[in-house]
Amino acid sequence: MPQGFWKKLKRPIMALAPMADVTDAAFRRLISKHGKPDVMWTEFVSCDGLCSDKGRPMLMRALKFDISERPIVAQIFGSTPEHFYTCAKLLKKLKFDGIDINMGCPDKKVEKQGGGAKLMLNPKLAQEIIRQTKRGAGGLPVSVKTRLGYSQRNIQEWVKALIETEPAVIIVHARTRKEMSKVPADWKAIKEVVQLVKKSGKDILVIGNGDVKSVAEARRLAKISGADGVMVGRGVFGNPWFFNKTKNKVLLKEKLTVMVEHAKLFEKLTPNQSFSIMKKHFKAYVAGFDGANQLRAKLMTTKNSAEVAKLVKAWDLVIVRK
């Protein structure tokens, strides 16, 4: 069972979660510069789309990465085993460090295709998808990102099904699909997953995910759960320094400067994406200080990075005058 780069990482492993319309090339480049985690993930990409002559050119843009982002894992989703085999061969050719299969996304469009969280209701199909991905991966480590269950917890049956296929890593979001993010993440359940893997005797890593607000908390949760690592998603929003071991304090001026840098990178590296995607980042960067509401409201009307830079400069001048 190929473990690849995973075996070389110091425990607990710190990973950046894959997030649609978030972990694009610009965001990853920014994170790798200001506070790089041990492992980075791409946004998820459709296997069906990559296997389509029409969809492939557009989706290939989402698979571009810089050497500074290594080790980087490409995440894919779908429900057709043969397509996973084909995509795994492609990802090997593109020189990714690993491949991850999304088996936890609750998005209705993804589930309508039988992918994401819907695979938790079809363990046999999920197993075949993992086997075909491993077959096409050519030695690259294959991981699975999932949840505790679909409408209710099903850790024993579901995780055991995953263990049988021997993925390199099982990443578990500590909630069910039904719970979404409405309830606190249950890290005691991550411990149950860890125990199942240990009992199996298989050489599989377990990474926990959910409600991690700092690296210190990540280390604490890894210790109490026994997980090999922790994956962080929302905690990184507006805080590219999240994984930075030497950065103790970030001044507001620096935060806004990096927000402008982010907007410029977004235009440069994802030229075909709508600039409105940046709005969710503006909400995270601009919060918790006097005048934040007014500045944020103005940022929501911007159409390019030049307008963002102009607004930040004007706001800074006003503060200096005060």
Steps between C-alpha positions, in 0.01 A plus 500: 500500500675820382540763773720733298572837661267428796764284669748787499279749684544577868200426724257651557459585131340839428292514182304766316149376420372496142221758465304582184555856376756549778813286463566616146847574366501855642401397851750213507781725377419752771491232770825341383670841527368618837438180697544172319343186649653153461259406219284700261189397306347626176131581468309187405474424128239289323622167362217497247601849387866406465398202288293725272650672196280800573570529872868406513657828373316710759561261791868462422545862613401395853782243498783746443733538796835651592799310637475711819173321581654152525407255630164556333209261469241518222144431612251345260133402524248292307341155500636321193793270590638495145523878501695495825751265338541737204527807723755335727724436198463864401585627850806278506607654170444850640745411780272542800633357825176322587138446401200546727147372442216715627248282683356764731384805304130579570452717190174401328649520151781263600260262673268500199787341309534234770825650627620671815310409816260280301772237474463432873168338409669271248813344661549246219515773236728706726738206533512448124573869448793483741636186333478652153663823618787305655534297180537815291711693752825330404636495853363834617338478846120505486300646788129536578328800660168413658266548798365300795198388301219627282172565686637329811832370625622186337865493604537127551360382166617795288857533629549124491399505133762767433767313696447190286621692193811627686518868404815678618297743709144535626401860573185531710287810546360447850134544408242313293374632169165584662666698778692716249661766724197549725649307792852498652752262347527180707867415541414202720369342182838560333654296782258218414620509139862490617426196715330320210804557278739381772290191560513416128881491503507695173756773446247780450529855632201680653453875477222679687312807379253742657486817714875554529575863585875494566810285457515455878147365496585278204785344696277449802227333293753276326634392838163418660367324190819319405470632145812526286405850397245777481338667200393863526240675285306802618763593759730615220251751356645850525808357670769380255736488801298225672774237460790745545703385801686829545216750452351587838317818407371649174444874482187626325699688237685180410173308480348750258821508294486123462131523407601724210776252410238223502274696264788560258600132508138403436493708181838373386460128571126450446420745217189312391333506841251763613658760729191469723655182643733730692206637702503210746866575567431872550248409770768303683784752463291803594344434840543588866632856479358851493370585156500136385132502403537807280817378330354154446184645343711696251717196421187306405451739208851463356552339162879461492815511713578858403174615660581294811845659529353848456244444776758365744735792429221753556392328822859498625537874431184571698633303797835682486323839502302400806 
